[in-house]
Amino acid sequence: MGDFDNKEREEVFSKKVRAGKRTYFFDVKSTRSNDYYITITESKKRLEDGVFVKHKIFLYKEDFEKFAEGFKGTVDYIKEHQDVIEKKYEFTEHPVEVAKTEDDFTF
């Protein structure tokens, strides 16, 4: 019974985000010394067998700032460069030529 009481005390806050085929869970938990940390869980159902596959990371308060900076920087990069990426791979109505030799590739 002691483990159950401790488990109940740990859970402080939970936010569920459905995003397409994935669900994300942002959970705030408490350590025994009442320090908060975050678990981020990605859950996705496997089509082959219907089993939910979960990936989880733990984020501790001393890392919040650095994590937030890195995450924001990464999202900003994608937002700034997404148009370039979409244009590069944009489908056209013209047939695509297939390279026949190594000399046909341009980098």
N, C-alpha and C positions, 0 to 999 in steps of 0.2 A: 504494500500500500504506500510505502514511503516514496517509491519511484513514481507512482501515479501523481501524488501530491506535488512532487518536484516538477514533473512534466507540465502540470497545470500552471504552476507559478512561472515557468519559463516563457510561455506564450503571452506577449504583450499586445501585439497589433498584427493584423494580416490584411493584405490587399491582393485581390485576385484580378488579373488582367488577361482577358481572352484576346488573342491576336491571331486570326486565321486558324491554322491547324495546331497552333501551340497555345498553351496557357502558361502564364508566368505568375508565380506567387512571390510576393515581397513580404517577408515575415520579420517582425521585430521580436527578438527573444531577450531574455534576461539571464545572466550568469548567476551563480550562487551569491556573488558579491554585488548583485543588482546593477552590473554594467550591461548596457544594451549592445546588441550586435544585430546584423541583418543577415538573413539567409535569402538568397534569390534562387528560386527553383524554376526550371523550364520543364514542362511536361508535354509529351507528344505521344499520341497513340500510334503504334506500329500497325500498318495495314495488314501485314502477313498474319499476325496472330492476335491482334487486338490488345496486346499488352501495352501499358503506358510506360514509356521510358522517361526517366527523370534524371536531370543533371542539376547539381546544386553547388553553389559557392557560398562561402561564409565571408562576410565583410565586417571587420571590427572597427570600432569608433576611431581608433588612431589612424585608420586608413581612409576614412570617409572623404576628406578633402582631396587627397591624391586620386582616389578612384573617381570622384565627381569631375575633377579637372580632366583626367584621361578620357572619361566617357564623353564629356561635352566636346572635347577636342576632336574625338573620333567622329561623333555625330555631325559636328560643324564641317569637318573635312568632306564627309559624304554629301552633305547638302550643297557645298560649294562646287564639288566636282561631279555630281550626279548628271548634270546636263551634258557634260563632256562625255561621260561614259555612255549615256543613252544615245547620243548622236553617233558615237563610234560604232555601236552595235545596232543602229536603227535599220530596220528592214526596208528595202526599197523594192520597187516594182520591177527593177531590172534584174536579169539573171546574174548570179554571182559567178565570177570566173574562178576556176579552181587552178591553183598553182601546179604545174606539171614537173618542174625541176626546182632545185634549191635556189637557182638564180631568179626564179619568179617571185620569191618571197622578198618583201621589203620591210625593213625594221626602222 
